[in-house]
Amino acid sequence: MDPLQMVDLKKQYQKIKPAIDEAIQDVIDQTNFINGNQVATFAQNLENYLQVKHVIPCANGTDALQIALMALNLQPGDEVITPSFTYFATVEVVGLLKLTPVFCEVNKDTFTIDVNEIEKLITPKTKAIVPVHLYGQSADMEPLLAIAKKHNLYVVEDNAQGIGGYYQFSDGRKVANGCMGTIGTTSFFPSKNLGCYGDGGALFTNDDELAIKIKMVANHGQQKKYVHEIVGCNSRLDTIQAAILNIKLPQLDSYCAARRKVADYYDSAFANHPKIKVPYRASYSYHVYHQYNIQLHESVDRDQVMAALKEVGIPSMIYYPIPAHKQKVFENNTPKLNNLDLTNQLCKTSIALPIHTEMDEEQLEYITKNFLTIINKF
């Protein structure tokens, strides 16, 4: 059996190596390393895949979030409602722009933002909601969008973990994650379901005027070279990464299906175990399992479990050990409007097992048998 990894990017590359190598060599031969035609081609290809009017590539997922908030012209002191149980970048950009994060509790099943708690947090200063499609599962967008419309709020979807997934509305419509709100953002970090071989990101919108503004913000605040209408930043997807993504995008659905197959195996192996809570699959969400994150019973010592797994060659991770509201930078500077007991608990009990597109049954059998043996000791 091959050594186990959280994500095996080398095996994935080997399957598409000739096409990837040719795409990279084409960029080198053309020597058009910045804003080469592969970037525009990728944007159009992703627009077609997502069925969204505008895809604006940028340098990384964090930049995408920052650009989105800048394009909405939010002002220092404006409040942004977002979950605390998320990667720090979601909240980091809020602080960077001197906006005020207002942390919302998460749903007990999906661990995405709890839409039943949002309206309690809205004040005259609230300008936006940033839901996170966590671990590959959609936030519950239909009621969230209704709340945003009622209170005239922007919705910026953090879709760094959910590309390839979609949300099904009550009328049967299926809309790609990241394409339901005012702006959607994503990351192409190598380990993502659609990952490049460096940094990369993108923004999505169906608003023509907003797309123009987003492009300006990402390009030094200019539409015409040397004419700067607003203060922007410099954030672009380099041509080599775009070329790689053009090869990988047609594989995205099969990559997501492979991850779901791994999740099915885990779910079956751990079904009804009293000390393991497997990931919940919401009926409205096509879950694409960027992570396979389970919750351990409070009687289980997570550190001991991880150490025991390591001894038998099984990697594991914690997403996330410290919630955003407990990070030093925010602990004294955000409104205390909501209890976050579940968020705090999840940070103590969650553990992620390996999941990627190249896993085989031998590896899965080894992981599940050893994991159950370890858990059963508690």
Helices and strands as residue ranges (DSSP letters): H 9-30, H 37-50, E 54-58, H 61-71, E 79-83, H 89-96, E 100-104, H 115-121, E 126-129, G 134-136, H 141-150, E 154-158, E 166-168, E 174-176, E 183-187, E 201-205, H 208-218, E 222-224, E 227-228, H 239-248, G 249-251, H 252-270, E 276-277, E 285-286, E 292-296, H 302-311, G 324-326, H 341-349, E 350-353, H 361-375
